[in-house]
Structure formats: C-alpha cells, structure tokens
Amino acid sequence: MSTIIIVENLGKKYTISHQQHEDNSSLRATLTNGISSLGKRLINPFGSSLTPHPSSLVNAFEDFWALRDVSFEVSQGERIGIIGRNGAGKSTLLKILSRITEPTSGSVRIKGRVASLLEVGTGFHPELTGRENIFLNGAILGMRREEIRRKFDEIVDFAEIEKFLDTPVKYYSSGMYVRLAFAVAAHLEPEILIVDEVLAVGDAQFQRKCLGKMEEVGQEGRTVIFVSHQLGAIQKLCTNCFLLGAGTVQRSGKTSEVIEEYLCVCRPGTALAPVRKGNSTVSFKDYHVGEIDGKPKEQFFIGDTIYVYFSLAGRESLSAIEVSLELRDVYGDSVAHISNEDDGVVISCNDEVRRNFCVAIPECTLAPKNYFISLWAGRLDETYDYLIDCIEITLLQGGILSRKKPYPEHMKCYVPSRWSEVND
C-alpha cells in the first residue's frame, strides 16, 4: 500500500489572553470601588459605569500548544481511529488534515482528495437547498457535474431527505444536516474521508449505516480517519488506532491494544467513582461483587457464579420498585440486563429499615474481558438512583472453557453446546 498521508513534527500553538486587575490582592478595594460606582450611577445614571476603567486591567498572554511534535504516516486504504480525552488535540489535528487551519510548525503532506465532516453544517451554505449543497460540495471536491449527477440519487437515498431536498438547509434539524453532510462526504469518492464525533448527533440506526459505509469505503481502497469517544465503533471499524494525550501521540498500533492502554489510563482503579443520577428517593449502599459467603472478589472464570451485593435505603415507604443491573464491556456496549421484575421478584422499601440484597448471576459465560456493572432503581420513567459503572469485574479464560487458543476479540460470550454425529 502506498503512503497517502505523511505528518512530520506537527505543532499547533494558540495564544490565550487573560485579563487581570492591576491589583488582584485587594478584594476589599475591588468591592469598595464597585459599590462606590453603583452609588454614583444611582445618583447620575449617565455619569458613571460599573465597567472597570481600561487602565485597571492588564492583559496576560499564555502560549498553549494543542499539538506538539506529532508524526505519523497513513497508508492508502487504512481505517485509522483517533481516541483520547477531551482536550487531547484530536479535533485540532483533523482541522489541520482538512486544511481548515494551518499548523504552527511541522508539515503535512496529503495525496488525494479529502472530504471531511467535522461539525454540523461543515461546508454547507444555509441559504441553499439540499440539492444545491450536494452540487456545491461536489464542486469543492473537484468533481465534474456529470460525476455528481451519477451519485446524486444514491446520496439522497442514503440521507433519507428526499421530501426536503428542495428546502434550504437552514431549516433542517441537526440530524437531517448530519445525514446529508455524511452522505455527500462519503459518496462523492474522496480518496480520504475524515469524520469527527459529529455522527453522535444522528440516531442509532443512522450511526450503524454510517459505520457500514465507512467500512465499505475502506474496503474500496480509500482511507478513513475517524475520531470518536464510542470505543465500540472504533474497535469495529478501525484497523489501527492513535492515542492522543496532551497534544502528542502517546501510542499507535493495533486498535484493540491502543484502546486497552487508553482504558488503563482512564480507569480509576478498584475504587470506582461512578456517575450518579436520580432523585434519591431510594439509594444504593455498600455495593460490591463477591463469592457466595459475601467475601469481595473481582476476578472470575468463565462459568463461575457472580454474586452482586447491595443495600437499599429509602426516604419513604414504597410498595414496589424495579431494581436492575446492566453489564457493559469496556467499549460501553451493553452485554446483559437483569431486572427483579423479569425474575418475578417484588422489592419494597421504607424509611426505617435498610434492606440487603444479593443477585446471583449463575454460570456467567461472558467472554474473558473486563466489564462494568451499573445499578438502577426506579419506577417507569422515574429514576430513584442510578449508579453508572460502579462495579468492575474481570472474566478470565478457564473454568468451563478450557481452550488453549486466545478467545476471539470480537465475541461477546461463550455459549456451551452439545455436539454429536448423526448417521444417515
């Protein structure tokens, strides 16, 4: 495969301005001056202002490097994922690759046409209709009118906006905007397709269509660069991955290995600090996983029974509530859902007694990976308490699964089966 993108020692610097009072040490003086100015304004509304006099402000400037010494190469037909925390420099890198902004240092060499989808409305004129914007984007990509016409019906069908094709796009919803923008970017045959997290605006069905189209584009020999916080999408689509942090490439290589390192860096450890939502009518207390005797345990073999322990405390008496457990893999994909209502168990709660529960997950056959358990309590559309990813467990190969080869990475669970030979 020929090299289609070469990035060498790339850097992007921004200058940040801070305004400060000349004397920041005297809070009393600042408040006194503000009250004095207010009094003068009440007496003479046109003779004073609450805005500090320009001479009392000092501009302080700071250099911020969004990217620093970034170097890599991308071959034709590769599907590259870029991951990292917010502020790592991902969007800045894509803007430079898309020629939206210029680098401060280093160089970027790109071979071929680039189509990018970085934010809602990129490359669209709001006063033009959907039809006109398709031709406008094609012209920007350097395509002839006949080429655009040849792809036109396919673009409209993919975007599902035929009814609004001759409506100015300023009246489109954000979802319609993204559908049309992605359809144009993906179908007008660019050599390089660059997509940022903007696909998250679309619904789940459209996101699946987009991932399928990007995979198809890669199989056709074109290059895809994809930035997303949806690690499952990155894992499914991308052959290789870059991990950005503090404006530098901290790791590059096989997607699964880079994602695992990213998760190790982001993972808070055994004492998780989960996101908590709900009105606290009922609250979870003392939650952990363990063995049948209640002893805490975090690692299990395939086929082991996992015991989830928690307590419920209520602020009022409730006759029946739903309690559910959700298991998600490290990519954020849900792999199992457990509810007391599905199992025919009635749970009540009152404001006097804390109730203790144990949920047994017998013979768990999830694939050997790390998983997170979320706890939810509520009724219908009302959430009492929702602890997201509050417990972490590890499934290990072994137990009822004695295979010697590594377990396939893309599999979600192991299903025991019986084999027999049937004679004619």
N, C-alpha and C positions, 0 to 999 in steps of 0.2 A: 504494500500500500504506500502511495506517495504521501509526503508530508504536506498538509494543506494549511496549517496554522503554526507559526513559529513566534513565540513570545520570549523576549530576552531582556532580563534585568528591568522589568517594567515597574514603574513607580508613578503614583498619583498623589500630589500634595494639595491640600486645601488650606487656606489661611482663615482662621476663625478670629472674629473680633469680639472682644469683651468690653463692655462699658462699666466703668467703676467710678465712684465718687472719689475726689481727691483725698478726702479724709474718711476712710472706712472705719476708723477706730472709734468714732464718737457717734453711737446710736442716739444718745440723748440730743446731740446737736442737730442730727437729721430730723428727729421727731419735732424738736422745738421749731426748726425752720419751717417744717410742713404745716404745723398748727398756726404759726405766725402768718404764713402765706394764705391759709384758709381764712383767717380773721380779716386780713386786708381785702380779700376777694369779696367777702360778705359786705364790707363797707363800700368798696368800689369795685364792682364786678368787672370793669373793663381795664382796671389798672394793674392787675397782678395776675400771676399764673402759678398753678401748682407744679408745673414742669420745672425741674431744676435748671438753673442757668447753665448754658453750654460750658461756661468756663469751669463749672464744678465737676464736670465729667471728664474722665481720662480714658482714651481708647487703648486697650491692651490687645496685642495680636499674638496668636499662637499658631504654629505650623502643625497641621495634622496630616499624617501620611495614611491615606486609605489603603494604598498598596505600596509595597516596598520590595524591590529585588525579586519580582515574580518571573519565573522562567519555566516554560514547558513547551512541548510540541504535541500536535494532534494530527493523526493520520486520516486520510480520506476514508469515510465510511464508519469511523468510530462514533460511538454514542457515549459522550462524556457527561457525568454528573458532577455538580459542584455543590458541596454542602459546607456548613459552618454556622456558627451562631450569628445572631443579628449584629451587624456592625463589623463583620469579618472582612468585608470588601467584595462580596460576591456581585452585588449589583453594579458597583463601580467597574469591576472587571468586564462585565457584559457590556456596559456602555462604551468602554474603550474598544472592545472587539466589534461592536456595532457601529463604530465611528461616530458616535454621538458626542463624545468628549475626547480630548487629546490627552495623552499621557504627559506627566511632568518629566519623566526620564525613561530610558529604555526604548525598545522598539517592538512593533507588532507587524508581522508580515502575513497576509492572508491571500490565499489563492482561490478565486471564485466568487460568485455572487453570495451575498449574505442577506437573509431575511430574519428579522428579529421581532419578538413580541415581549416587550419588557414591562409595559404597563397598559392599562385600559386606554384605548384610543391612540396608541402609538402609530404614527404615520397616516392617520385618518383626518380628513377635513370635515368638521362638524356640519358645515352648511351643505355638503354634497350628499347625495343619496348613497345607499349601499352599493348600487350598480356602478355609480361613478367612482366610488372609492376603490372598487375592485380594479378598474382600469387604471386609476391613478397609482395604486400600489404596484401594479404590474409594470407601468412605465418607469417608476422609480427603480425597480429591479433590473431595468434594461431590456424588458421583453417587448416584442412586437405585438401589435394589436391582434394579429391573427393567432398568436400563441395564447394570448389571454382569452380570446373567444373560445379556443379549443378547450380550455379548462373551466370556462365560466359556469356551465351547468353543474359540474362536479363540485365547485366551490359553494354554490348556492345550496345544493342538496346537503352537503356536509354541515353547513352553518345553520340549516333549518330556519331561514329567514325569508323565504320566497314571498310571503304575504307582505313583508315590509321592505322589499327590495328597492322600491322607488320612493322611500321615505328618507328624509335627511337623517343622518346617523345621530344628530344631536338629540333626537327623540328616542333613541334606543336605550334600553336598560343596560346596565353594566354586563349582564350575562349575554345579551344579544351582541353587544360590542365585541366581547371576547370571542364569541363563536365565529363571527365574521372575520375578525382580525386573524385568528389562528388558521381558519380555513384558507384565507388568502396567503398567509405566510407559508403554509405547508404545501399548498397545491401549485404554486407558481414556480416550481422546480428550482429552488435555490441550491447551490452546492453546500451551503452551511445554514442550518436552522438553529437560531438561538432563542430559547424560551426561558423566561423568568417565572417566578411564583404566581404570575397573573392568572394561570389556569385555575387557581383555587377559587376564583370568582364564579366559575361555572358549576353546574350541578354534577352529581356523581356520574350520571350516565355520559354526559359530555366529556368529563375528565377521562373516562375509560376510552371514549372514541379518540381523544387526543393522544393518549399514550399508545394506542394501537397504530395511529397514523404516524407518530414519531418512530415507532419501531419499524414500520413499513418503509419510511424514508431512509432509515439507516440500512435496511436490507437492500435498498436500491443503490447503495454505494455513496449516499450523501451523508454529511456529517451533522450530528445533533449535539448541541451543548445545552444542558438542562439544569436549571437551578431550582431546588425545591426543598422545603422542610418535611415533605412527605417521604420519609425514607423508604417506605414500601414501594413507592413509584420509582424512586431512584434505583432501588435494587432490581426491580422488574425490567426497567428499560435500559439501563446503562451498563456497558461492558467494563468501563473503567471510571474512576472517580478521583476528584481532587478535594482535599480537606483544607479549607482556608481558615486562618485564625490570625487576628491582629495584622491583617494585610499581607500575610505571607502564605505560601503553600507549605503546610505542615506535614502533609502526607499525600502521596499519589500512588495509584496501583489498582489492583482488583477491587471492584466495588464492595463486595462483602467484607473484605479486610479493612478497607478505609472506614466503612460505616461502623464496624465493630470498635475501631480505635476511637472514633468520634463519640460513640456511646460510652466508652470507658471514661473519656474525659468529662462528658456531661453528667454521667451517672453520679448521683450524690452519695452513693455507698449504701451500706446496710441500713443506716438510719435515714430513711427517705423523708423528705419534707413535701408531702403531696399538696396539690391544689385542692382547696376545699370550697364547696359551694352548697347553697341551701339556706333555709330559714331557721335552722337549728331547733325546730320543734322536737326532733329526735336526733341524738348524736351518737356516733360510734366512739367507743372507748376500748383501749387495751387490745388492739388487733395484732395478730401475728399468725404465721403458719407453723405447723409442728407435727409431732407424732401423736399417736393415739392417747398417750398419757399427758398431753399438753406441753411437753417439752419442746421449746423452739427448735426449728430445723429449717434450713433454706435450700438444701440440695436433695433432689430425689432422683431415683432411677425410673426409667420408663416402666410403667406397670405398678408403681407404688401408689398407695392411697395417700392423698394430701389432705390434711386436716386444717381448716381455716377457723381460727378462734376470734371472737369479738364480743363486746358487750354493747348493749343499747341502753341509753338513758334518755328519758323523755321529760319534757317540761309540762306535759298534760297527759291525761289518760286517753289512749287511742285503742279502739277495739280491734282494728285490723289494719296492718300496714304491709306494704311489699318491701322485701329486702332482696337485693340482687347482687351477684358478683359477676364481674366481667374480667376475663383474662385477655390480655393483649400482648403481642410479641413486641420486640424491641423496635420494630418499624411502625408501631402504632396501629397495626391491623388487629381487629377483634378476632379471637380464635375460639372463644367459648363464652356462653352466658348462662348463668344459673339463677333461678328465682324460687323463693319459697312457694309462690302461688302455682308455679308449674309442677312442683312436687306435692301439692295439696297440703301444705303446712300453713296453719294460721298463726300469725305473730301479733301479739298485742303489747302495749307499752303503757306505763303510768309514771307519774311524777314522784313516786315513793320508792320504787324498787328498781335497781339496775338488773337487767336480765342478761345472762351469759349464754352464748350460743356456740355451737361447733358445727361446721358444714364439712362433711366428708366428700371428697371427690375420689371415688373408688377407681382403682386401676387406671390412673391417668396415662394416656398414650400419646400425649403431645410430643412433637419432635424434640430432640435434645437441643434446647436453646434456653435463653433467659426469657422470662415472662414477668409481666406486672399484673397485679390484681387490684381492681377498683371496687369500692363498696358503695352501694346506693340504697337509700331508704326514702320512701315517699308513698304517695297515692296518686294515681292517674297522672295529671300534669303538674302536681305539686311535689317539689323536691325538699325533703327534710334535711338530709345530709348526703353529700356526695364527695367521697374521698377518691381522687383520681390517682391511679398508680401508687397506692400507699404501701403495697407489699411487693417485694421482688422474690422470685423463686428461680431455681435453675433445674432443668431436666437434663439428666446425664444418660448417655447411651449405656445400656446394660440392662440388668433385670430381665424382663421377658424378651428383650431384644438383644440377641447375642451375636448379631452380625459383626464381622471384623472390619468391613469397609465403612468409611465415614457415611453418615446419613446425608442424603441429598439436601442441599441448602434450601431449595425452593419448597420442600414439603412441609406441611403444617402438622401432621400427626401420623402415628403408626397405627394401622388397623390390623389386628390379629385375624388370621384367616385359616381355613382348613383346606388342604389340598388332597386330592385323590385322583387316581387314574381310572377312567371309565372305559370298560371294554365294549367293543361293538357287539 
